[in-house]
Amino acid sequence: MHVLGARPNFVKAAPVIAALRAAGAEQAVVHTGQHYDERMSEIFFVELGLPEPDVNLGVGSGGHAEQTAALMIGLEREFTSRSPALVIVYGDVNSTIAAALVAAKLHIPVAHVEAGLRSFDMTMPEEVNRRLTDQLSDLCLVTSPEAIGHLANEGVPVGRAHLVGNPMIDTLLANLDSFDTAKVRAAHDLPERYVLATMHRPANVDAPGTA
């Protein structure tokens, strides 16, 4: 069971869901409704080919305690009724930590996609969420090598960490043909060489050798 709540989750989940579908895995998708605006939610399901959610909890906005409590109540109901073999969570939003906490207390294994990333700034709610989620996860699916060291420094057993690559890059590569750079240039009155240069490197467009 995939738990998705916010825009970054949708982008990360798309290639994972596609790969599991190709492998014949039975899947369910819970949309928590943490992001609910059409431009922050529905458009990603359409453009990324995500399956229609099996349920939308519709938790909406609110303070951290209010929102996380609503998420936990709804997710506990879904996990109890559906009995998933594995709960897959993504990133570091409130939906992520709520799902990991509920699953752990129900003794359902948790897989965390994008585990081990750190800002080392505990004033950020996302840092709290990602650190706690990693402690609760049975599978820490790591997107960059340094993240393995971060997990080890926090006492996460090395056997839980698996360097799998970055699904955000998979989504990017899968959608390259959808980019209309000419339309973007026209909309912002940009010359072609400016867009080409800044797509590849943050270089001065007037520097020698810039495309």
C-alpha positions as CSV (number, residue, x, y, z in Angstrom):
1,M,0.0,0.0,0.0
2,H,1.4,3.4,-1.1
3,V,0.6,6.4,1.1
4,L,0.7,9.6,-0.9
5,G,-0.1,13.0,0.5
6,A,1.7,15.9,-1.2
7,R,3.1,16.9,-4.5
8,P,6.7,15.5,-4.1
9,N,5.2,12.2,-3.1
10,F,3.4,11.8,-6.4
11,V,6.5,12.4,-8.4
12,K,8.6,9.9,-6.4
13,A,5.9,7.3,-6.4
14,A,5.1,7.2,-10.1
15,P,8.1,5.0,-11.2
16,V,7.9,2.8,-8.1
17,I,4.2,2.0,-8.7
18,A,4.9,1.4,-12.4
19,A,7.8,-1.0,-11.6
20,L,5.7,-2.9,-9.1
21,R,2.8,-3.1,-11.6
22,A,5.2,-4.5,-14.2
23,A,6.3,-7.1,-11.6
24,G,2.7,-8.2,-11.0
25,A,2.5,-6.9,-7.5
26,E,-1.0,-6.2,-6.0
27,Q,-1.1,-2.6,-5.0
28,A,-3.3,0.0,-3.4
29,V,-2.9,3.7,-3.2
30,V,-4.1,5.9,-0.4
31,H,-4.2,9.6,-1.1
32,T,-4.3,11.4,2.3
33,G,-5.5,14.7,0.8
34,Q,-2.7,16.7,2.4
35,H,-2.4,18.5,-0.9
36,Y,-5.8,18.9,-2.5
37,D,-5.6,21.8,-5.0
38,E,-6.0,20.5,-8.5
39,R,-2.6,21.9,-9.5
40,M,-1.0,20.3,-6.5
41,S,-2.7,16.9,-6.7
42,E,-5.0,15.7,-9.6
43,I,-2.8,17.1,-12.4
44,F,0.1,14.8,-11.2
45,F,-2.1,11.7,-11.3
46,V,-3.1,12.5,-14.9
47,E,0.3,13.6,-16.2
48,L,2.4,10.9,-14.5
49,G,0.0,8.1,-15.2
50,L,-0.6,7.3,-11.5
51,P,-3.5,5.0,-10.8
52,E,-6.7,6.4,-9.3
53,P,-6.4,6.3,-5.5
54,D,-8.3,3.5,-3.8
55,V,-9.3,6.1,-1.2
56,N,-8.8,9.8,-0.5
57,L,-8.8,10.6,3.2
58,G,-9.3,14.3,2.5
59,V,-7.5,15.5,5.6
60,G,-6.8,19.0,4.1
61,S,-4.8,21.7,5.9
62,G,-4.4,22.4,9.6
63,G,-1.8,22.7,12.3
64,H,0.8,19.9,12.6
65,A,-0.9,18.2,15.5
66,E,-4.4,18.5,14.0
67,Q,-3.3,17.3,10.6
68,T,-1.2,14.5,11.8
69,A,-3.9,13.3,14.2
70,A,-6.4,13.3,11.3
71,L,-4.0,11.4,9.1
72,M,-3.3,8.7,11.8
73,I,-7.0,8.2,12.4
74,G,-7.8,7.7,8.7
75,L,-4.7,5.6,8.0
76,E,-5.3,3.3,11.0
77,R,-8.8,2.6,9.6
78,E,-7.4,1.8,6.1
79,F,-4.5,-0.3,7.3
80,T,-6.8,-2.3,9.7
81,S,-9.5,-3.0,7.0
82,R,-7.1,-3.7,4.1
83,S,-4.2,-5.5,6.0
84,P,-1.4,-4.6,3.6
85,A,1.7,-6.7,3.6
86,L,3.9,-3.6,3.2
87,V,3.3,0.2,3.6
88,I,5.4,2.3,1.3
89,V,5.9,6.0,2.3
90,Y,7.8,8.8,0.5
91,G,9.8,11.8,1.5
92,D,9.2,13.8,4.6
93,V,5.7,15.2,4.8
94,N,3.2,14.8,7.6
95,S,1.6,12.0,5.7
96,T,4.9,10.1,5.7
97,I,5.5,10.1,9.5
98,A,1.8,9.5,10.2
99,A,1.7,6.4,8.0
100,A,5.0,5.1,9.4
101,L,3.9,5.5,13.0
102,V,0.5,3.8,12.4
103,A,2.0,0.9,10.5
104,A,4.7,0.3,13.0
105,K,2.1,0.2,15.9
106,L,0.0,-2.3,13.8
107,H,3.2,-4.4,13.1
108,I,3.0,-3.8,9.4
109,P,6.5,-3.4,7.7
110,V,7.3,0.0,6.4
111,A,9.5,0.9,3.4
112,H,10.7,4.6,3.2
113,V,11.6,5.8,-0.3
114,E,14.2,8.6,0.0
115,A,15.5,7.5,3.3
116,G,18.6,9.0,5.0
117,L,18.4,12.5,3.5
118,R,19.2,15.2,6.1
119,S,19.2,19.0,6.4
120,F,20.6,18.7,10.0
121,D,18.2,21.5,10.9
122,M,15.7,20.2,13.5
123,T,13.7,23.4,13.4
124,M,12.4,22.1,10.1
125,P,9.2,19.9,10.5
126,E,10.4,17.8,7.5
127,E,13.7,17.0,9.3
128,V,11.7,15.7,12.3
129,N,9.5,13.6,10.0
130,R,12.3,12.0,8.0
131,R,14.4,11.1,11.0
132,L,11.6,9.5,12.8
133,T,10.3,7.7,9.7
134,D,13.7,6.1,9.2
135,Q,13.8,4.8,12.7
136,L,10.4,3.1,12.1
137,S,11.2,1.7,8.7
138,D,12.1,-1.9,8.0
139,L,13.4,-0.9,4.5
140,C,15.3,2.4,4.1
141,L,15.4,2.9,0.3
142,V,18.3,5.3,-0.2
143,T,18.6,7.7,-3.2
144,S,22.2,8.9,-2.6
145,P,25.3,7.2,-1.1
146,E,25.8,9.8,1.7
147,A,22.4,8.9,3.1
148,I,23.7,5.5,4.1
149,G,26.2,7.2,6.4
150,H,23.5,9.4,7.9
151,L,21.5,6.4,8.8
152,A,24.4,4.5,10.2
153,N,25.3,7.6,12.4
154,E,21.7,7.5,13.8
155,G,21.9,3.8,14.7
156,V,19.8,2.4,11.8
157,P,21.1,-1.2,11.2
158,V,23.0,-1.4,7.9
159,G,20.9,-4.3,6.7
160,R,17.9,-2.0,6.5
161,A,19.5,0.5,4.1
162,H,19.4,-0.2,0.3
163,L,20.9,2.2,-2.3
164,V,18.2,2.1,-5.0
165,G,18.7,5.3,-6.9
166,N,16.4,8.4,-7.2
167,P,12.9,7.9,-8.5
168,M,12.7,11.6,-9.1
169,I,15.3,11.1,-11.8
170,D,13.3,8.2,-13.2
171,T,10.3,10.4,-13.5
172,L,12.3,13.2,-15.1
173,L,13.7,10.8,-17.7
174,A,10.3,9.2,-18.4
175,N,8.8,12.7,-19.1
176,L,11.5,14.4,-21.1
177,D,9.5,14.2,-24.3
178,S,6.7,16.2,-22.6
179,F,8.9,19.3,-22.1
180,D,8.0,22.1,-24.5
181,T,11.0,24.3,-24.2
182,A,10.0,26.5,-27.1
183,K,6.7,27.3,-25.3
184,V,8.6,28.2,-22.2
185,R,10.9,30.5,-24.0
186,A,8.0,32.2,-25.8
187,A,6.1,32.7,-22.6
188,H,9.0,34.4,-20.8
189,D,10.6,36.1,-23.9
190,L,13.9,34.2,-23.5
191,P,16.4,33.5,-26.2
192,E,17.1,29.9,-27.1
193,R,20.7,30.0,-26.0
194,Y,19.7,31.2,-22.5
195,V,17.4,28.3,-21.9
196,L,19.9,25.7,-23.3
197,A,22.7,27.1,-21.1
198,T,20.7,27.2,-17.8
199,M,19.3,23.8,-18.4
200,H,22.7,22.3,-18.3
201,R,24.6,24.5,-15.9
202,P,24.2,27.7,-13.9
203,A,26.7,29.5,-16.2
204,N,26.8,33.0,-17.4
205,V,25.1,32.9,-20.8
206,D,27.7,35.3,-22.2
207,A,30.7,33.1,-21.1
208,P,32.8,31.6,-23.9
209,G,31.7,28.2,-25.0
210,T,28.2,28.5,-23.6
211,A,25.7,26.9,-25.9
